[in-house]
């Protein structure tokens, strides 16, 4: 367990102990607000963050309840995260510490006071304290449907006297993939990796309610929503206040963008292949590297399809171009005695990839632009081998 998690666990336990020895009754001046934090540069912070602030000056309370606590130090964290078995937890700790952390990370923080009655504030505060108890605070994280933002939305929704009327029509009409692309696009290599493993379900339209898995969209919805009870209606949240505004980040160089890098590789492979076509030669070692890399990508994609609990991982039609069999072929093709018996695979690969590139537009999944470049690289090498084998045929 890392230091940050130890501190937060201690503070959460402190709130629990306080509640155990005597229920805390908020005073009429208490306020509960939604905190929305801007994106960060670490992968778990790309999409921003949401939390609830409880402030009661008369009782000396100014705490944040945060559903986004986890530890990188837990056993097999990367494996569990990939498999969709990541557990997050709720912790309560001081607002001062919370805000300071986001200032250090240069991440904006916005606040919306919730327009709750005294009874609703007390009810929500009690629910948060109950949820922060050690036996209740851990939950199975689901990026699209059960995360730090949706947990905040749901606990507020479940503790008002009446019904929260959120906007039902989306202003954006974007798929889940398009929504997250808006945040991870500037981290192009990470964006490529996520597009490789996230499958077709991410290409469905999210809709107004589901969009609130992203904190910025929840801020927007809270600012427009109303609490309705009978014939009475009141706004859910006040106008947004800026607690900290991050300074602008530097523009990232397009020279290091994966489209640029793979585009240059494509041109080099094309030039080399044309030269070899003229010379009636091939590069088996280069072919094995290209087949091997794409095959290995296919194995990773296949693993996510089979074993990941993330709901958006299957079906994943990246498996159509990143064939796991490429990896097996690359190994077998490195043995001289097997090359002649495996010549047919080049023809199969060329036909298969040509069909993929021609008909990818009807596949119900959006592909990263780099995927098309990689597919063309493999297609070029497959075609070269097919042509050369015909020319060398007696």
C-alpha positions in Angstrom: 0.0 0.0 0.0 1.5 3.4 -1.0 1.8 6.4 1.3 -1.1 8.2 -0.2 -3.5 5.3 0.3 -2.3 4.9 3.9 -3.1 8.5 4.6 -6.5 8.4 3.0 -7.4 5.1 4.7 -6.4 6.5 8.0 -8.5 9.6 7.5 -11.4 7.5 6.2 -11.1 5.3 9.3 -11.1 8.5 11.4 -14.5 9.5 10.0 -15.8 6.1 10.6 -14.6 6.0 14.2 -16.1 9.5 14.8 -19.4 8.3 13.4 -19.3 5.1 15.5 -18.9 6.9 18.8 -21.7 9.4 18.1 -23.7 10.4 15.0 -22.7 13.7 13.6 -25.6 16.1 13.2 -24.9 18.8 10.6 -25.8 22.4 11.5 -28.1 24.5 9.2 -25.1 26.2 7.7 -23.6 23.0 6.4 -23.1 22.7 2.6 -22.6 19.8 0.3 -21.0 20.4 -3.1 -19.9 18.5 -6.2 -16.2 18.8 -7.0 -15.1 18.3 -10.6 -11.4 18.1 -11.3 -9.8 18.5 -14.7 -7.8 15.8 -16.6 -4.3 14.9 -15.6 -1.3 13.5 -17.5 -1.3 10.0 -15.8 -3.4 7.4 -17.5 -5.8 7.0 -14.5 -6.3 10.8 -14.5 -6.9 11.4 -18.2 -10.7 11.8 -17.9 -10.9 14.0 -14.8 -12.4 13.2 -11.4 -15.5 13.8 -9.2 -15.9 13.9 -5.5 -18.3 15.4 -2.8 -17.3 18.0 -0.3 -19.0 18.3 3.1 -18.4 21.7 4.8 -19.8 22.7 8.2 -17.8 25.5 9.8 -19.7 25.3 13.0 -18.5 21.7 13.5 -15.0 22.3 12.0 -15.8 19.9 9.2 -14.4 20.4 5.7 -14.0 16.9 4.1 -14.0 15.3 0.7 -15.5 11.9 0.0 -13.6 10.4 -2.8 -14.6 7.2 -4.7 -11.4 7.1 -6.7 -8.9 5.6 -4.3 -6.8 2.7 -5.4 -3.2 1.5 -5.0 -0.7 0.6 -7.7 1.2 -1.3 -5.0 -1.5 -4.0 -4.7 -0.5 -7.5 -5.9 -0.6 -8.0 -9.7 -2.2 -4.6 -10.2 -1.6 -4.4 -13.9 -2.9 -7.9 -14.5 -6.0 -7.2 -12.4 -6.6 -3.9 -14.1 -6.3 -5.5 -17.5 -8.7 -8.3 -16.5 -11.2 -5.9 -15.1 -10.7 -7.0 -11.5 -9.6 -3.6 -10.1 -11.1 -2.7 -6.8 -11.5 1.0 -5.9 -12.6 2.4 -2.6 -14.3 5.4 -0.9 -12.3 7.5 1.5 -13.0 10.7 3.4 -10.2 13.2 4.1 -9.6 16.9 4.4 -10.6 19.2 1.6 -7.3 21.2 2.1 -5.3 18.1 1.3 -7.5 17.2 -1.7 -7.2 20.7 -3.3 -3.4 20.9 -2.6 -2.9 17.6 -4.5 -4.7 18.9 -7.6 -2.8 22.2 -7.5 0.5 20.3 -7.4 -0.7 18.3 -10.5 -1.9 21.4 -12.3 -5.4 20.1 -12.6 -8.4 22.5 -12.5 -11.0 22.1 -9.7 -14.6 23.4 -9.9 -17.3 23.4 -7.3 -21.1 23.3 -7.5 -23.1 23.7 -4.2 -26.0 21.3 -4.1 -29.4 22.8 -3.4 -30.4 20.3 -0.7 -32.7 20.6 2.2 -31.4 20.1 5.7 -32.9 16.7 5.8 -31.3 15.8 2.5 -27.9 17.1 3.5 -28.0 15.0 6.7 -29.3 12.0 4.8 -26.5 12.2 2.2 -23.8 12.8 4.8 -25.0 9.7 6.8 -25.0 7.6 3.6 -21.4 8.7 2.8 -20.2 7.8 6.3 -21.9 4.5 6.1 -20.4 3.8 2.6 -16.9 4.8 3.9 -16.9 2.1 6.6 -14.2 -0.6 6.0 -16.8 -3.3 5.2 -18.6 -1.1 2.6 -16.0 1.2 1.0 -14.5 -1.2 -1.6 -16.2 -1.7 -5.0 -15.4 -3.3 -8.3 -14.5 -0.6 -10.7 -16.1 -0.5 -14.1 -14.8 2.4 -16.3 -17.9 3.1 -18.3 -20.6 2.2 -15.8 -19.4 2.2 -12.2 -16.6 4.7 -11.5 -15.8 7.7 -9.3 -18.2 9.9 -11.1 -21.2 7.5 -11.4 -20.9 6.6 -7.7 -21.2 10.3 -6.8 -24.1 10.8 -9.1 -25.9 7.7 -7.7 -25.5 8.5 -4.0 -26.8 12.0 -4.5 -29.7 10.7 -6.6 -30.6 8.1 -3.9 -30.6 10.6 -1.1 -32.9 13.4 -2.2 -36.5 13.8 -1.3 -38.0 13.4 -4.8 -36.5 12.6 -8.2 -33.6 14.2 -10.0 -34.6 15.1 -13.5 -31.5 14.9 -15.6 -31.5 15.9 -19.3 -32.5 12.9 -21.3 -31.4 14.1 -24.8 -27.6 14.2 -25.4 -26.2 17.5 -26.8 -23.2 15.5 -28.1 -24.5 12.3 -29.5 -21.1 10.6 -29.3 -20.1 7.0 -28.8 -18.2 5.9 -25.7 -15.0 5.7 -27.8 -15.5 9.2 -29.2 -16.1 10.6 -25.7 -12.8 9.1 -24.3 -10.9 10.0 -27.5 -11.6 13.7 -26.6 -9.5 13.2 -23.5 -6.8 10.7 -24.5 -6.3 12.1 -28.0 -3.3 14.2 -27.0 -1.7 11.1 -25.5 -1.7 9.5 -29.0 0.3 6.3 -28.1 -1.9 5.6 -25.2 -4.9 6.3 -27.4 -3.6 3.7 -29.9 -3.2 1.1 -27.2 -6.7 1.7 -25.8 -8.2 1.5 -29.3 -6.5 -1.8 -29.8 -8.0 -3.5 -26.7 -11.4 -1.8 -26.5 -13.9 -3.5 -28.7 -17.1 -2.8 -30.6 -19.3 -2.1 -27.6 -17.4 1.2 -27.2 -18.8 2.3 -30.5 -22.4 2.5 -29.3 -23.9 6.0 -28.6 -23.6 6.6 -24.9 -26.7 8.8 -24.4 -27.1 11.7 -22.0 -27.3 9.7 -18.8 -24.4 7.3 -19.5 -22.2 10.3 -20.5 -21.9 11.1 -16.8 -19.2 8.5 -16.4 -17.1 11.5 -17.4 -16.9 14.2 -14.7 -17.1 17.1 -17.1 -20.4 15.8 -18.5 -21.7 15.2 -15.0 -20.9 18.8 -14.1 -22.9 19.9 -17.1 -25.8 17.6 -16.2 -25.8 18.7 -12.5 -25.9 22.4 -13.6 -29.1 21.8 -15.6 -30.9 19.2 -13.5 -33.8 19.8 -11.1 -35.1 18.0 -8.0 -38.8 17.3 -8.5 -41.3 16.3 -5.8 -45.0 16.5 -6.7 -45.6 19.9 -8.2 -42.5 21.4 -6.7 -39.2 21.8 -8.5 -35.8 23.3 -7.6 -32.4 23.4 -9.2 -30.0 20.6 -8.2 -26.9 22.7 -8.2 -25.7 26.3 -8.0 -23.5 28.0 -10.6 -20.1 26.6 -11.0 -17.2 28.2 -9.0 -13.6 27.9 -10.0 -11.4 26.8 -7.0 -8.2 26.3 -9.0 -7.6 26.9 -12.7 -4.7 25.0 -14.3 -2.2 26.7 -16.5 -2.2 25.7 -20.2 -0.1 22.7 -21.2 2.5 22.8 -24.0 1.5 21.5 -27.4 2.9 18.1 -28.2 5.0 17.6 -31.3 3.3 15.9 -34.2 6.6 14.4 -35.2 6.3 11.8 -32.4 2.7 11.0 -33.2 2.1 7.3 -34.1 0.5 8.2 -37.4 3.7 10.1 -38.3 6.0 7.3 -37.1 4.1 4.4 -38.8 3.6 6.6 -41.9 7.4 6.9 -42.3 7.8 3.1 -41.6 5.1 2.4 -44.3 7.1 4.6 -46.9 10.3 2.9 -46.0 8.8 -0.6 -46.3 7.1 0.3 -49.6 10.4 1.7 -51.0 12.3 -1.4 -49.9 9.7 -3.8 -51.2 9.7 -2.1 -54.6 13.5 -2.4 -54.7 13.3 -6.0 -53.8 10.6 -6.6 -56.4 12.9 -5.2 -59.0 15.8 -7.3 -57.7 13.6 -10.4 -57.4 14.5 -10.8 -53.8 12.8 -10.9 -50.4 13.7 -10.3 -46.7 12.5 -13.3 -44.7 13.9 -11.8 -41.5 12.0 -8.5 -42.0 8.8 -10.4 -42.8 9.1 -12.6 -39.7 9.5 -9.4 -37.6 6.4 -7.8 -39.1 4.3 -11.0 -38.9 5.6 -11.6 -35.4 4.7 -8.2 -34.1 1.2 -8.1 -35.5 0.6 -11.7 -34.3 1.7 -10.8 -30.8 -0.7 -7.8 -30.9 -3.4 -10.3 -31.9 -2.6 -12.6 -29.0 -3.0 -9.6 -26.6 -6.3 -8.7 -28.2 -7.5 -12.3 -28.1 -6.5 -12.5 -24.4 -8.7 -9.4 -23.6 -11.6 -10.9 -25.6 -11.4 -14.2 -23.6 -10.5 -13.1 -20.1 -11.2 -9.5 -19.4 -14.3 -8.7 -17.4 -14.5 -5.2 -18.9 -17.8 -5.1 -20.8 -16.4 -3.2 -23.7 -13.7 -5.7 -24.6 -15.8 -8.1 -26.7 -16.3 -8.5 -29.6 -13.1 -6.8 -30.7 -12.7 -6.8 -34.5 -9.0 -5.8 -34.3 -8.6 -9.5 -34.3 -9.4 -9.5 -38.0 -6.1 -7.8 -39.0 -3.9 -8.7 -36.0 -4.1 -12.4 -36.6 -2.6 -14.5 -33.7 -1.6 -17.0 -36.4 0.9 -14.5 -37.7 3.0 -15.0 -34.6 3.0 -18.8 -35.0 3.9 -18.4 -38.7 6.8 -16.0 -37.9 8.3 -18.7 -35.6 7.9 -21.6 -38.0 9.0 -19.5 -41.0 12.3 -18.9 -39.3 13.2 -22.6 -39.8 14.6 -23.2 -43.3 13.1 -26.6 -43.5 9.6 -25.3 -43.1 9.7 -22.2 -45.3 8.7 -24.1 -48.5 5.7 -25.7 -46.7 4.4 -22.3 -45.4 4.5 -20.3 -48.7 0.7 -20.5 -48.9 0.4 -18.3 -45.8 1.6 -15.2 -47.7 -1.2 -15.5 -50.2 -3.7 -16.1 -47.4 -2.5 -13.0 -45.6 -2.6 -10.8 -48.7 -6.2 -11.8 -49.5 -7.4 -11.6 -45.9 -5.9 -8.1 -45.3 -7.1 -6.8 -48.7 -10.6 -7.9 -47.7 -10.2 -6.2 -44.3 -9.1 -2.9 -45.8 -11.9 -3.0 -48.5 -14.7 -3.8 -46.1 -13.6 -2.4 -42.8 -16.2 0.4 -43.2 -19.0 -2.1 -42.7 -17.5 -3.6 -39.5 -19.3 -2.2 -36.5 -16.2 -0.9 -34.8 -14.1 2.2 -35.2 -10.4 1.6 -35.9 -7.5 3.9 -35.0 -6.0 5.3 -38.2 -2.7 3.6 -37.3 -4.4 0.2 -37.7 -4.9 0.9 -41.4 -1.2 1.8 -41.8 -0.1 -1.4 -40.0 -2.4 -3.5 -42.1 -1.0 -1.9 -45.3 2.6 -2.7 -44.2 1.7 -6.4 -43.7 -0.2 -6.4 -47.0 2.8 -5.0 -48.9 5.1 -7.6 -47.5 2.6 -10.4 -48.2 2.0 -9.3 -51.8 5.8 -9.0 -52.4 6.2 -12.6 -51.3 3.3 -13.8 -53.4 4.7 -12.0 -56.5 8.3 -13.2 -56.0 7.2 -16.8 -55.4 5.3 -16.7 -58.7 8.4 -15.3 -60.5 10.7 -17.9 -59.0 8.3 -20.8 -59.8 9.9 -23.0 -62.5 
